[in-house]
Amino acid sequence: MATIDPQEREEVGRPMATRAERLLELSERDEEGWSVLALKGRLDSVTVGRFTEKCAAWIDAGRGNVVLDLSGLDYVSSAGLSSILGAAKRAQERKARFAVAGLKGLVKEVFAISGFETVLSIFSDVESAIAAP
């Protein structure tokens, strides 16, 4: 008899999470006039569609400037980098500032190797991004 992973079980009244939802948690909060979009997990070909859709909705809602908090991100692929660049362009089209914060480990290394550190406004943490002129 096969066993079911507890994370795979459907909770009463709540549908099972998709694979993308299990691999990437997304949350938004308002902080000093900025929309802080926090990512936790992996941003790759499996999760990029979900991120792109949610991020576009948050930016299009027009709540002001956007900072991506990537302190909880463990992995980013080229598809993930492309989606972050797309989000930055979308924010710029709407005259909003866009920043990335909290890079660490492999994710920080990927941003450096890809040259994204020279293309995007990157800060050590969310507070620094919000405080920047």
Secondary structure by P-SEA (a helix, b strand, c coil): ccccccccccccccccccaaaaabbbbbbbccccbbbbbccccccccaaaaaaaaaaaaaccccbbbbcccccccccaaaaaaaaaaaaaaaaaccccccccccaaaaaaaaaacccccccccccaaaaaacc
